[in-house]
Amino acid sequence: MATTKEGAVKAKVKSMLDSYGCYHFSPMTHGYGNSGIPDIVACCNGRFIAVECKAGRGKTTALQDRELTRINTAGGVALVINEHNLGDLAAYLTMLSIK
């Protein structure tokens, strides 16, 4: 089965979260949950992290922006990650790992 470009980004993010020992899951709404929920929800070293994955020049929707803002306002960290800024996630996870 072919992986989409966004699917490849999701796989890399999940692999990176695993390598840092983070708990994570991908919420599946299937019409029953809130629209705009980020692709990956994680907890790393006690910190709530939400990751919206995009590929190329993919943009977030208004609903996704609303949810990302709500997460940041509540004290979590919401990130939009694509194949070009995976290093930003790695840097953040490294910073969380420093005790």
C-alpha positions as CSV (number, residue, x, y, z in Angstrom):
1,M,0.0,0.0,0.0
2,A,1.4,3.4,-1.0
3,T,1.9,5.9,1.7
4,T,0.8,9.5,1.1
5,K,3.3,12.3,1.7
6,E,1.3,13.3,4.8
7,G,1.3,9.7,5.9
8,A,5.0,9.6,5.7
9,V,5.3,12.7,7.9
10,K,2.9,11.1,10.4
11,A,5.1,7.9,10.4
12,K,8.3,10.0,11.0
13,V,6.6,12.0,13.8
14,K,5.4,8.7,15.5
15,S,8.9,7.2,15.2
16,M,10.5,10.3,16.7
17,L,8.0,10.3,19.6
18,D,8.8,6.6,20.2
19,S,12.5,7.3,20.2
20,Y,12.0,9.8,23.0
21,G,9.8,7.4,25.0
22,C,6.7,9.5,24.6
23,Y,3.2,8.1,24.9
24,H,1.1,9.0,21.8
25,F,-2.0,8.0,19.8
26,S,-3.9,9.1,16.8
27,P,-7.4,10.1,17.6
28,M,-10.0,8.8,15.1
29,T,-13.2,10.9,15.0
30,H,-15.1,9.2,12.1
31,G,-17.8,11.8,12.5
32,Y,-18.3,11.2,16.2
33,G,-15.7,13.5,17.7
34,N,-14.7,17.1,17.4
35,S,-13.6,18.2,13.9
36,G,-10.1,19.8,13.7
37,I,-8.5,17.5,16.4
38,P,-4.8,17.2,15.7
39,D,-3.4,14.0,14.0
40,I,-1.3,12.9,16.9
41,V,-1.7,13.5,20.7
42,A,1.3,12.8,22.9
43,C,2.6,13.1,26.4
44,C,6.4,13.4,26.8
45,N,8.0,14.0,30.1
46,G,4.8,15.2,31.6
47,R,4.1,17.7,28.8
48,F,0.9,17.6,26.6
49,I,1.8,17.8,22.9
50,A,-0.5,17.8,19.9
51,V,0.9,17.5,16.4
52,E,-1.0,18.4,13.2
53,C,0.9,16.8,10.3
54,K,1.0,18.3,6.8
55,A,2.9,17.6,3.7
56,G,4.5,20.2,1.4
57,R,2.7,23.5,1.5
58,G,-0.4,21.9,3.2
59,K,-2.2,24.4,5.3
60,T,-4.3,24.0,8.4
61,T,-8.1,24.5,8.2
62,A,-10.0,27.0,10.3
63,L,-11.2,24.1,12.6
64,Q,-7.7,22.8,13.0
65,D,-6.4,26.3,13.9
66,R,-9.2,26.6,16.5
67,E,-8.2,23.4,18.2
68,L,-4.4,24.2,18.1
69,T,-5.2,27.6,19.7
70,R,-7.3,25.9,22.4
71,I,-4.5,23.5,23.2
72,N,-1.9,26.3,23.4
73,T,-4.2,28.4,25.5
74,A,-4.8,25.5,27.9
75,G,-1.0,25.2,28.5
76,G,-0.3,22.4,26.1
77,V,2.0,22.6,23.0
78,A,0.4,22.4,19.6
79,L,2.7,22.1,16.6
80,V,2.2,21.9,12.8
81,I,4.9,19.6,11.4
82,N,5.8,18.9,7.8
83,E,8.7,17.2,6.1
84,H,10.7,20.4,6.3
85,N,10.4,21.2,10.0
86,L,10.7,17.8,11.6
87,G,13.9,19.2,13.2
88,D,11.7,21.6,15.2
89,L,9.9,18.7,16.8
90,A,13.2,16.9,17.5
91,A,14.7,20.1,19.1
92,Y,11.6,20.4,21.3
93,L,11.6,16.8,22.4
94,T,15.4,17.1,23.2
95,M,14.7,20.1,25.3
96,L,12.0,18.2,27.2
97,S,14.4,15.3,27.8
98,I,17.0,17.5,29.6
99,K,16.5,17.2,33.3
